[in-house]
């Protein structure tokens, strides 16, 4: 699955990365998130992990396999 949007840094609960999609959805990024930068316009490959929970509470977890700047 591919999502396009803006990567954001959220400092809540120790810090985590999110993706705000062009459709207004927010996903918490997990997995291969090397290269994340706040404000980066990106296309992210991976899958939604509906069974995973976290303390960030910023949206469903998206297990990233690749990030590409656009």
Number of C-alpha atoms within 10 A of each C-alpha: 10 11 20 19 22 21 25 20 15 15 10 11 10 8 10 16 19 25 29 19 18 11 9 8 12 20 20 24 24 17 12 14 15 9 11 20 15 14 13 16 19 19 18 26 17 18 14 16 13 10 7 10 11 11 9 18 12 17 16 20 23 24 21 21 14 15 19 13 15 11
